[in-house]
Amino acid sequence: PAPPDRPDLYPGVSSTYFHDEVGPGSKLLSKSPRGQFFLDPNRVNPVVLLSAGVGLTPLVSMLNAIVEVGSDRPVWFIHGSRNSSEHALGAQVRSVGQENSNVQIHIRYSRPLSGDQTGRDYDEKGYVDIELVKRLVPRPDLDFYLCGPTPFMKSLFTGLLEWGVSESHIHYEFFGPASALQERAKVAPAKRKAEISQCCQDLEVNFIKSGVKANWNPSFESILDLAEANGLSPDYSCRSGICHTCLCKLEEGEVEYVLEPLEPPEAGSVLICCSKPKTPLVIAV
Ligand code: FES
């Protein structure tokens, strides 16, 4: 159904279908997992798993994967929720912490209910912020994994960079447009701007709405990557051809996909997160 506070909205198509039509015995076609937000449970480096709200789901999978292989790598699992009524998987995560001495769990509730107990449901009142992370985690040269609402992502991403965490050690997934990226642009210089060479003069990409022209270089992973290195901030979310957030109008030219989209875009448009130029391009960015 539509959200209780917005009955005017159309009910969610996928979730409604799953609730109403799918059950034990249903057969579903599925694609294999994709994307860049994953953790190798067999590595030994310490990891910090930071989440808020329902963003904890991939991080609980990472936590489970680490303990299931019997790893003793240090893990900090730090999560923020409003209170126990919105805190998924709390008891399960707490028991993982109790059974594994290498795993530290810390839960914050922003608005605990009167029946919520510290030590059982949560550890402290408040939001997960960089000051908490700096207090619980000994040093910044670790691997950090983030997932949660955009304000949480922006504040933690910026805070971690300012604390001295290398950008290559911050792994994240967020849902929605690229506001976290825009924040990143203010904090960290564009990654490969200095690497743009003269090697591909004939593959110019004209981002026509922004008035920016850039030459393609094989060091870029995608047209989105090229746009970002040239100071642009197109919207994106999954960066792996799933969500279509990065869909743009292709005014001229041809692209090829470095990663096949889950659903191909309509003719005349392009998913810039997973494509590169085949010919000079004019794109409505
Ligand atoms: S960002 Fe999701 S398809 Fe491009």
Residues whose N, C-alpha, C, O or C-beta is under 5 A from the ligand:
A	BS01	FES	Y236 S237 C238 R239 S240 G241 I242 C243 H244 T245 C246 L271 C273
